[in-house]
Amino acid sequence: MNEERTNMVERQRIGMRVAEERRKRGLTQQQLADMTGMKQANIARIEAGRYSVRFDTLQAIAEAMDMKVDLITGR
């Protein structure tokens, strides 16, 4: 698998995990955005796997949901 494809799959996997955890907590994308200081559209892009997420962004999302980053990334 080439690097671009690998990155896309990884973005999708992380996005699905963020969406799953957000829903488990009964949060809307807007509520999570408000908790992290992000825009709702960016949360939607992350969850759809269309956005490369920097570590500090993942950390903010994890903290907002009272998680560790490695529980989101699986690493």
Secondary structure by P-SEA (a helix, b strand, c coil): ccaaaaaaaaaaaaaaaaaaaaaaacccaaaaaaaacccaaaaaaaaaccccccaaaaaaaaaaacccccccccc
